[in-house]
């Protein structure tokens, strides 16, 4: 289980970083430092990374549930 917990921690860290980055690009876009095209591209990339991390966590939790049955 230690390896699974490590993977969850890594995925949680990724989610936290993505959320921070999204806030950053939102602010940069509002200030005009980031074009709409660049903002959308970055946002799509960050959302993809978040989905991948969330899928990783869900998969691990599913494996753990199956093992304890």
Buried (B, 14 or more C-beta within 10 A) or exposed (E): EEEBEEBBEEBBEBBEBBEEBBEEBBEBBEEEEBEEEEBEEBBEEBEEBBEEBBEBBEEBEEEEEEEEE
